[in-house]
Structure formats: structure tokens, C-alpha cells
């Protein structure tokens, strides 16, 4: 399993609003690695850490490789509540 950290993600532009800011377990978030396409991943953990909430999400890629993301709200480009997401 590969882990991608916040320093490896492209943050959401300041002028781009986020459709949902109350991220919960099971929600699908769309994150943009610095290399490669935007990836949909399912939130499995969220906890305040060092003054801001840090989340963990898992995703599966086409080749069967699993990816784990560690990210903050500013790294999220879109949120789909659990049950409404399409990968």
C-alpha cells in the first residue's frame, strides 16, 4: 500500500469553494496528487492533529494497487456524501 501525504497533493485553489465542509467517515473525497489524475477515496479516519483536522482515506487504483491518503480540508477538491458517490 502506498501512502500519499499532504505535501504530495495539490491544494484546492483559494477561490474554489468546497461543496461540503463537514467531512465524515464513509464520505468520498476527490484529491489531486502532484503527479497523476484526481483520485476518489473513501474517508476512514479524521482527527484533530497539530491544530487542524487530519483525515485518512483509502482508494483502489485500476491496477489493484491500494493507496492511502493523509490530507487536510484544504487538499479536498470535492466531497460526495456516503451513498451518493460515483468513482
N, C-alpha and C positions, 0 to 999 in steps of 0.2 A: 504494500500500500504506500502510495506516495502522499506526502503531506505538503500542502501549499500554505505558506504563511502570508500575513498582510503585506509584507514588503515585496511579495511576488505577484500582487494583484494591482489592477488599475482601479483607482478610486472613482466613484461616481462623480461627475463634474458638479461643481458647486451650484450651477444654475439649473441642474436637472432635479426635479422633485422626485421623491420616492413615494410610490403609491400606498405603502403600508409601513408604518414605523414600529408597530408592536409585533415584532417577530417572535413566534412561538415554536415550540418543538413540533416537528412534523411539517412545518411550512417549507415550501420550496423557494430557495433564493437563487438568483442568477448572478454569478460572479464572473469577472473578466480577468483571467491570468494575463501577465505581460506578454506571454507567448502563447498563441493558440486562440481558439474560439471561446465565446462566452459559454459557461457551463452551468446547467441547472443542478442543484444539490439540495438534499434534504437536511434540515436543521436537526441535530441530535443533542445539542447541549448549548446552553447560554448562561453566563455567569459574570457578574461584575468583577473586573480584574484591573488593578492599577488605574482606577478612576473612570473606566469605561467598560461597557459590556463587551465581552469577547464571546463569539459564537464558534461552534464547531458544526460542520456539515459534511455529509458523505455523498459521493457521486460515483457512478459507474460509467466508464467510457466504452466506446464501441469495441475495443479490443479486449474487453473484460477486465481491464485494469481498474482497480478502485482508487479513488482519490479522496483524501480528507483535507478539508479547508479549515483554517483558523482565520477568522475575519472579524471586522467591526462593522457597524452600521454604515459607515462612510464607504465601505467597499461593495455594498449591495447595489445592484443596478435595477432590480425588480424583485417583488415578492409575490408569490402565489400562495394563498392560504391552503392548508391541507385539504385535499379533496378537489381543489379547483385547478391544480397544476397539470400541465402537459409538458412532457420532456421533449 
